[in-house]
Amino acid sequence: MGQHEHQNPTPTYLNREKGSGPSPSAKPPRAVQRASGAQW
């Protein structure tokens, strides 16, 4: 999980902007991955 966070921008700050909550930051669902995947 550490490597994944290093490669991608910290999901925590992305969650704060979206206001999704800590759940997606810990384990982003497939739907969230697709949405944020475009940004990554």
mmCIF file of the N, C-alpha and C atoms, coordinates in Angstrom:
data_MODEL
# 
_entry.id   MODEL 
# 
loop_
_atom_site.group_PDB 
_atom_site.id 
_atom_site.type_symbol 
_atom_site.label_atom_id 
_atom_site.label_alt_id 
_atom_site.label_comp_id 
_atom_site.label_asym_id 
_atom_site.label_entity_id 
_atom_site.label_seq_id 
_atom_site.pdbx_PDB_ins_code 
_atom_site.Cartn_x 
_atom_site.Cartn_y 
_atom_site.Cartn_z 
_atom_site.occupancy 
_atom_site.B_iso_or_equiv 
_atom_site.pdbx_formal_charge 
_atom_site.auth_seq_id 
_atom_site.auth_comp_id 
_atom_site.auth_asym_id 
_atom_site.auth_atom_id 
_atom_site.pdbx_PDB_model_num 
ATOM 1   N N  . MET A 1 1  ? 0.840   -1.195 0.000   1.00 0.00 ? 1  MET A N  1 
ATOM 2   C CA . MET A 1 1  ? 0.000   0.000  0.000   1.00 0.00 ? 1  MET A CA 1 
ATOM 3   C C  . MET A 1 1  ? 0.879   1.250  0.000   1.00 0.00 ? 1  MET A C  1 
ATOM 4   N N  . GLY A 1 2  ? 2.034   1.162  0.652   1.00 0.00 ? 2  GLY A N  1 
ATOM 5   C CA . GLY A 1 2  ? 2.914   2.330  0.704   1.00 0.00 ? 2  GLY A CA 1 
ATOM 6   C C  . GLY A 1 2  ? 3.346   2.760  -0.684  1.00 0.00 ? 2  GLY A C  1 
ATOM 7   N N  . GLN A 1 3  ? 3.750   1.781  -1.514  1.00 0.00 ? 3  GLN A N  1 
ATOM 8   C CA . GLN A 1 3  ? 4.209   2.115  -2.861  1.00 0.00 ? 3  GLN A CA 1 
ATOM 9   C C  . GLN A 1 3  ? 3.077   2.774  -3.652  1.00 0.00 ? 3  GLN A C  1 
ATOM 10  N N  . HIS A 1 4  ? 1.871   2.251  -3.502  1.00 0.00 ? 4  HIS A N  1 
ATOM 11  C CA . HIS A 1 4  ? 0.730   2.798  -4.252  1.00 0.00 ? 4  HIS A CA 1 
ATOM 12  C C  . HIS A 1 4  ? 0.540   4.276  -3.897  1.00 0.00 ? 4  HIS A C  1 
ATOM 13  N N  . GLU A 1 5  ? 0.668   4.599  -2.606  1.00 0.00 ? 5  GLU A N  1 
ATOM 14  C CA . GLU A 1 5  ? 0.476   5.983  -2.174  1.00 0.00 ? 5  GLU A CA 1 
ATOM 15  C C  . GLU A 1 5  ? 1.591   6.866  -2.727  1.00 0.00 ? 5  GLU A C  1 
ATOM 16  N N  . HIS A 1 6  ? 2.812   6.325  -2.764  1.00 0.00 ? 6  HIS A N  1 
ATOM 17  C CA . HIS A 1 6  ? 3.937   7.121  -3.268  1.00 0.00 ? 6  HIS A CA 1 
ATOM 18  C C  . HIS A 1 6  ? 3.729   7.480  -4.734  1.00 0.00 ? 6  HIS A C  1 
ATOM 19  N N  . GLN A 1 7  ? 3.282   6.518  -5.524  1.00 0.00 ? 7  GLN A N  1 
ATOM 20  C CA . GLN A 1 7  ? 3.110   6.769  -6.956  1.00 0.00 ? 7  GLN A CA 1 
ATOM 21  C C  . GLN A 1 7  ? 1.957   7.752  -7.191  1.00 0.00 ? 7  GLN A C  1 
ATOM 22  N N  . ASN A 1 8  ? 0.839   7.520  -6.516  1.00 0.00 ? 8  ASN A N  1 
ATOM 23  C CA . ASN A 1 8  ? -0.336  8.376  -6.728  1.00 0.00 ? 8  ASN A CA 1 
ATOM 24  C C  . ASN A 1 8  ? -0.372  9.480  -5.674  1.00 0.00 ? 8  ASN A C  1 
ATOM 25  N N  . PRO A 1 9  ? -0.982  10.621 -5.989  1.00 0.00 ? 9  PRO A N  1 
ATOM 26  C CA . PRO A 1 9  ? -1.127  11.702 -5.015  1.00 0.00 ? 9  PRO A CA 1 
ATOM 27  C C  . PRO A 1 9  ? -1.874  11.204 -3.789  1.00 0.00 ? 9  PRO A C  1 
ATOM 28  N N  . THR A 1 10 ? -1.544  11.744 -2.639  1.00 0.00 ? 10 THR A N  1 
ATOM 29  C CA . THR A 1 10 ? -2.149  11.276 -1.392  1.00 0.00 ? 10 THR A CA 1 
ATOM 30  C C  . THR A 1 10 ? -3.666  11.260 -1.511  1.00 0.00 ? 10 THR A C  1 
ATOM 31  N N  . PRO A 1 11 ? -4.280  10.072 -1.414  1.00 0.00 ? 11 PRO A N  1 
ATOM 32  C CA . PRO A 1 11 ? -5.741  9.977  -1.537  1.00 0.00 ? 11 PRO A CA 1 
ATOM 33  C C  . PRO A 1 11 ? -6.456  10.731 -0.424  1.00 0.00 ? 11 PRO A C  1 
ATOM 34  N N  . THR A 1 12 ? -5.744  10.973 0.690   1.00 0.00 ? 12 THR A N  1 
ATOM 35  C CA . THR A 1 12 ? -6.379  11.657 1.821   1.00 0.00 ? 12 THR A CA 1 
ATOM 36  C C  . THR A 1 12 ? -6.799  13.060 1.425   1.00 0.00 ? 12 THR A C  1 
ATOM 37  N N  . TYR A 1 13 ? -5.905  13.821 0.813   1.00 0.00 ? 13 TYR A N  1 
ATOM 38  C CA . TYR A 1 13 ? -6.249  15.207 0.466   1.00 0.00 ? 13 TYR A CA 1 
ATOM 39  C C  . TYR A 1 13 ? -7.308  15.225 -0.633  1.00 0.00 ? 13 TYR A C  1 
ATOM 40  N N  . LEU A 1 14 ? -7.273  14.219 -1.518  1.00 0.00 ? 14 LEU A N  1 
ATOM 41  C CA . LEU A 1 14 ? -8.303  14.139 -2.558  1.00 0.00 ? 14 LEU A CA 1 
ATOM 42  C C  . LEU A 1 14 ? -9.663  13.940 -1.904  1.00 0.00 ? 14 LEU A C  1 
ATOM 43  N N  . ASN A 1 15 ? -9.692  13.105 -0.867  1.00 0.00 ? 15 ASN A N  1 
ATOM 44  C CA . ASN A 1 15 ? -10.952 12.847 -0.174  1.00 0.00 ? 15 ASN A CA 1 
ATOM 45  C C  . ASN A 1 15 ? -11.454 14.112 0.498   1.00 0.00 ? 15 ASN A C  1 
ATOM 46  N N  . ARG A 1 16 ? -10.544 14.877 1.093   1.00 0.00 ? 16 ARG A N  1 
ATOM 47  C CA . ARG A 1 16 ? -10.970 16.098 1.787   1.00 0.00 ? 16 ARG A CA 1 
ATOM 48  C C  . ARG A 1 16 ? -11.655 17.043 0.803   1.00 0.00 ? 16 ARG A C  1 
ATOM 49  N N  . GLU A 1 17 ? -11.100 17.179 -0.394  1.00 0.00 ? 17 GLU A N  1 
ATOM 50  C CA . GLU A 1 17 ? -11.707 18.065 -1.390  1.00 0.00 ? 17 GLU A CA 1 
ATOM 51  C C  . GLU A 1 17 ? -13.082 17.544 -1.806  1.00 0.00 ? 17 GLU A C  1 
ATOM 52  N N  . LYS A 1 18 ? -13.153 16.253 -2.082  1.00 0.00 ? 18 LYS A N  1 
ATOM 53  C CA . LYS A 1 18 ? -14.419 15.660 -2.525  1.00 0.00 ? 18 LYS A CA 1 
ATOM 54  C C  . LYS A 1 18 ? -15.390 15.501 -1.356  1.00 0.00 ? 18 LYS A C  1 
ATOM 55  N N  . GLY A 1 19 ? -14.846 15.375 -0.141  1.00 0.00 ? 19 GLY A N  1 
ATOM 56  C CA . GLY A 1 19 ? -15.707 15.179 1.015   1.00 0.00 ? 19 GLY A CA 1 
ATOM 57  C C  . GLY A 1 19 ? -16.309 13.789 1.025   1.00 0.00 ? 19 GLY A C  1 
ATOM 58  N N  . SER A 1 20 ? -15.621 12.829 0.396   1.00 0.00 ? 20 SER A N  1 
ATOM 59  C CA . SER A 1 20 ? -16.163 11.471 0.331   1.00 0.00 ? 20 SER A CA 1 
ATOM 60  C C  . SER A 1 20 ? -16.109 10.816 1.708   1.00 0.00 ? 20 SER A C  1 
ATOM 61  N N  . GLY A 1 21 ? -14.989 11.006 2.420   1.00 0.00 ? 21 GLY A N  1 
ATOM 62  C CA . GLY A 1 21 ? -14.846 10.380 3.725   1.00 0.00 ? 21 GLY A CA 1 
ATOM 63  C C  . GLY A 1 21 ? -13.616 9.496  3.760   1.00 0.00 ? 21 GLY A C  1 
ATOM 64  N N  . PRO A 1 22 ? -13.266 8.965  4.929   1.00 0.00 ? 22 PRO A N  1 
ATOM 65  C CA . PRO A 1 22 ? -12.058 8.152  5.091   1.00 0.00 ? 22 PRO A CA 1 
ATOM 66  C C  . PRO A 1 22 ? -12.178 6.787  4.415   1.00 0.00 ? 22 PRO A C  1 
ATOM 67  N N  . SER A 1 23 ? -13.378 6.331  4.142   1.00 0.00 ? 23 SER A N  1 
ATOM 68  C CA . SER A 1 23 ? -13.556 5.004  3.552   1.00 0.00 ? 23 SER A CA 1 
ATOM 69  C C  . SER A 1 23 ? -12.844 4.886  2.203   1.00 0.00 ? 23 SER A C  1 
ATOM 70  N N  . PRO A 1 24 ? -13.118 5.781  1.238   1.00 0.00 ? 24 PRO A N  1 
ATOM 71  C CA . PRO A 1 24 ? -12.465 5.673  -0.076  1.00 0.00 ? 24 PRO A CA 1 
ATOM 72  C C  . PRO A 1 24 ? -10.953 5.842  0.030   1.00 0.00 ? 24 PRO A C  1 
ATOM 73  N N  . SER A 1 25 ? -10.499 6.644  0.996   1.00 0.00 ? 25 SER A N  1 
ATOM 74  C CA . SER A 1 25 ? -9.057  6.878  1.122   1.00 0.00 ? 25 SER A CA 1 
ATOM 75  C C  . SER A 1 25 ? -8.367  5.587  1.533   1.00 0.00 ? 25 SER A C  1 
ATOM 76  N N  . ALA A 1 26 ? -8.988  4.832  2.443   1.00 0.00 ? 26 ALA A N  1 
ATOM 77  C CA . ALA A 1 26 ? -8.388  3.581  2.897   1.00 0.00 ? 26 ALA A CA 1 
ATOM 78  C C  . ALA A 1 26 ? -8.420  2.552  1.768   1.00 0.00 ? 26 ALA A C  1 
ATOM 79  N N  . LYS A 1 27 ? -9.596  2.276  1.252   1.00 0.00 ? 27 LYS A N  1 
ATOM 80  C CA . LYS A 1 27 ? -9.729  1.328  0.135   1.00 0.00 ? 27 LYS A CA 1 
ATOM 81  C C  . LYS A 1 27 ? -10.695 1.905  -0.892  1.00 0.00 ? 27 LYS A C  1 
ATOM 82  N N  . PRO A 1 28 ? -10.182 2.628  -1.888  1.00 0.00 ? 28 PRO A N  1 
ATOM 83  C CA . PRO A 1 28 ? -11.051 3.247  -2.890  1.00 0.00 ? 28 PRO A CA 1 
ATOM 84  C C  . PRO A 1 28 ? -11.831 2.209  -3.688  1.00 0.00 ? 28 PRO A C  1 
ATOM 85  N N  . PRO A 1 29 ? -13.170 2.279  -3.712  1.00 0.00 ? 29 PRO A N  1 
ATOM 86  C CA . PRO A 1 29 ? -13.975 1.344  -4.505  1.00 0.00 ? 29 PRO A CA 1 
ATOM 87  C C  . PRO A 1 29 ? -13.674 1.480  -5.985  1.00 0.00 ? 29 PRO A C  1 
ATOM 88  N N  . ARG A 1 30 ? -14.090 0.505  -6.777  1.00 0.00 ? 30 ARG A N  1 
ATOM 89  C CA . ARG A 1 30 ? -13.792 0.539  -8.213  1.00 0.00 ? 30 ARG A CA 1 
ATOM 90  C C  . ARG A 1 30 ? -14.353 1.813  -8.840  1.00 0.00 ? 30 ARG A C  1 
ATOM 91  N N  . ALA A 1 31 ? -15.529 2.214  -8.423  1.00 0.00 ? 31 ALA A N  1 
ATOM 92  C CA . ALA A 1 31 ? -16.146 3.426  -8.990  1.00 0.00 ? 31 ALA A CA 1 
ATOM 93  C C  . ALA A 1 31 ? -15.255 4.633  -8.712  1.00 0.00 ? 31 ALA A C  1 
ATOM 94  N N  . VAL A 1 32 ? -14.754 4.729  -7.478  1.00 0.00 ? 32 VAL A N  1 
ATOM 95  C CA . VAL A 1 32 ? -13.899 5.867  -7.116  1.00 0.00 ? 32 VAL A CA 1 
ATOM 96  C C  . VAL A 1 32 ? -12.606 5.810  -7.917  1.00 0.00 ? 32 VAL A C  1 
ATOM 97  N N  . GLN A 1 33 ? -12.060 4.604  -8.084  1.00 0.00 ? 33 GLN A N  1 
ATOM 98  C CA . GLN A 1 33 ? -10.810 4.473  -8.836  1.00 0.00 ? 33 GLN A CA 1 
ATOM 99  C C  . GLN A 1 33 ? -11.002 4.987  -10.258 1.00 0.00 ? 33 GLN A C  1 
ATOM 100 N N  . ARG A 1 34 ? -12.142 4.688  -10.866 1.00 0.00 ? 34 ARG A N  1 
ATOM 101 C CA . ARG A 1 34 ? -12.386 5.146  -12.235 1.00 0.00 ? 34 ARG A CA 1 
ATOM 102 C C  . ARG A 1 34 ? -12.449 6.668  -12.265 1.00 0.00 ? 34 ARG A C  1 
ATOM 103 N N  . ALA A 1 35 ? -13.186 7.263  -11.322 1.00 0.00 ? 35 ALA A N  1 
ATOM 104 C CA . ALA A 1 35 ? -13.341 8.721  -11.300 1.00 0.00 ? 35 ALA A CA 1 
ATOM 105 C C  . ALA A 1 35 ? -11.990 9.389  -11.049 1.00 0.00 ? 35 ALA A C  1 
ATOM 106 N N  . SER A 1 36 ? -11.290 8.942  -10.003 1.00 0.00 ? 36 SER A N  1 
ATOM 107 C CA . SER A 1 36 ? -9.998  9.546  -9.677  1.00 0.00 ? 36 SER A CA 1 
ATOM 108 C C  . SER A 1 36 ? -8.931  9.090  -10.672 1.00 0.00 ? 36 SER A C  1 
ATOM 109 N N  . GLY A 1 37 ? -9.142  7.951  -11.303 1.00 0.00 ? 37 GLY A N  1 
ATOM 110 C CA . GLY A 1 37 ? -8.161  7.439  -12.267 1.00 0.00 ? 37 GLY A CA 1 
ATOM 111 C C  . GLY A 1 37 ? -7.917  8.436  -13.382 1.00 0.00 ? 37 GLY A C  1 
ATOM 112 N N  . ALA A 1 38 ? -8.961  9.152  -13.775 1.00 0.00 ? 38 ALA A N  1 
ATOM 113 C CA . ALA A 1 38 ? -8.800  10.137 -14.848 1.00 0.00 ? 38 ALA A CA 1 
ATOM 114 C C  . ALA A 1 38 ? -7.857  11.243 -14.375 1.00 0.00 ? 38 ALA A C  1 
ATOM 115 N N  . GLN A 1 39 ? -7.966  11.620 -13.101 1.00 0.00 ? 39 GLN A N  1 
ATOM 116 C CA . GLN A 1 39 ? -7.121  12.689 -12.559 1.00 0.00 ? 39 GLN A CA 1 
ATOM 117 C C  . GLN A 1 39 ? -5.683  12.200 -12.412 1.00 0.00 ? 39 GLN A C  1 
ATOM 118 N N  . TRP A 1 40 ? -5.525  10.941 -11.995 1.00 0.00 ? 40 TRP A N  1 
ATOM 119 C CA . TRP A 1 40 ? -4.171  10.415 -11.823 1.00 0.00 ? 40 TRP A CA 1 
ATOM 120 C C  . TRP A 1 40 ? -3.456  10.415 -13.162 1.00 0.00 ? 40 TRP A C  1 
# 
